[in-house]
Amino acid sequence: MSEEIKTDVTLDAIGLRCPLPAVKTAMRLETMDTDQILEVLTTDSISKVDLPAWCKETGNELVTVKDEGEVFKIYIRKR
């Protein structure tokens, strides 16, 4: 049984290619409050590397990355 993460906002970036998932993630986080969690849904495997690196650069917290087959779920806490 996988642990359920309480998300505040879900961003559907399915079908978008790099760098669009990261760009849309940055734009969406700007509208969110500190400590809220964004769930990013993406089919772009580069996002599994790109978004964690982006979090490190921006000071946002990567909560986890889940591989759900074709879809990757990336959870980011706004800092």
LUMRO-137848 format. One record per residue (C-alpha): residue in one letter; x, y, z. Coordinates in steps of 0.1 Angstrom, whole numbers. Layout:
BEGIN
+------+-------+-------+-------+
! code !     X !     Y !     Z !
+------+-------+-------+-------+
!    A !     X !     Y !     Z !
...
+------+-------+-------+-------+
This chain:
BEGIN
+------+-------+-------+-------+
! code !     X !     Y !     Z !
+------+-------+-------+-------+
!    M !     0 !     0 !     0 !
!    S !    15 !    33 !   -11 !
!    E !    13 !    63 !    12 !
!    E !   -12 !    89 !     1 !
!    I !     2 !   125 !    -2 !
!    K !   -22 !   153 !     5 !
!    T !   -20 !   177 !   -24 !
!    D !   -34 !   212 !   -25 !
!    V !   -32 !   216 !   -63 !
!    T !   -27 !   192 !   -93 !
!    L !   -10 !   204 !  -124 !
!    D !   -18 !   183 !  -155 !
!    A !    13 !   184 !  -177 !
!    I !     6 !   151 !  -195 !
!    G !    17 !   151 !  -231 !
!    L !    39 !   182 !  -226 !
!    R !    76 !   180 !  -234 !
!    C !   106 !   195 !  -217 !
!    P !   109 !   224 !  -207 !
!    L !    71 !   230 !  -206 !
!    P !    64 !   209 !  -174 !
!    A !    90 !   229 !  -155 !
!    V !    78 !   262 !  -169 !
!    K !    42 !   254 !  -160 !
!    T !    53 !   241 !  -125 !
!    A !    71 !   274 !  -118 !
!    M !    41 !   295 !  -129 !
!    R !    16 !   274 !  -109 !
!    L !    38 !   276 !   -77 !
!    E !    38 !   314 !   -80 !
!    T !     1 !   314 !   -73 !
!    M !     3 !   290 !   -43 !
!    D !     9 !   296 !    -6 !
!    T !    41 !   286 !    13 !
!    D !    39 !   249 !    24 !
!    Q !    12 !   239 !     0 !
!    I !    20 !   208 !   -21 !
!    L !    18 !   207 !   -59 !
!    E !    12 !   174 !   -77 !
!    V !    27 !   175 !  -112 !
!    L !    14 !   148 !  -136 !
!    T !    37 !   143 !  -165 !
!    T !    46 !   118 !  -192 !
!    D !    79 !   134 !  -199 !
!    S !   106 !   112 !  -183 !
!    I !   131 !   142 !  -184 !
!    S !   109 !   158 !  -157 !
!    K !   120 !   131 !  -132 !
!    V !   155 !   147 !  -134 !
!    D !   146 !   183 !  -144 !
!    L !   121 !   191 !  -116 !
!    P !   142 !   178 !   -87 !
!    A !   171 !   199 !  -100 !
!    W !   148 !   229 !  -104 !
!    C !   136 !   224 !   -68 !
!    K !   172 !   225 !   -56 !
!    E !   179 !   257 !   -75 !
!    T !   148 !   275 !   -63 !
!    G !   147 !   263 !   -27 !
!    N !   114 !   245 !   -31 !
!    E !   111 !   210 !   -15 !
!    L !   109 !   179 !   -36 !
!    V !    86 !   156 !   -16 !
!    T !    88 !   125 !   -38 !
!    V !    86 !   112 !   -74 !
!    K !    63 !    83 !   -81 !
!    D !    65 !    63 !  -113 !
!    E !    30 !    52 !  -122 !
!    G !    39 !    35 !  -155 !
!    E !    33 !    60 !  -183 !
!    V !    26 !    89 !  -159 !
!    F !    51 !   103 !  -134 !
!    K !    37 !   120 !  -103 !
!    I !    61 !   146 !   -89 !
!    Y !    52 !   163 !   -55 !
!    I !    67 !   197 !   -47 !
!    R !    62 !   217 !   -15 !
!    K !    64 !   254 !   -20 !
!    R !    90 !   271 !     1 !
+------+-------+-------+-------+
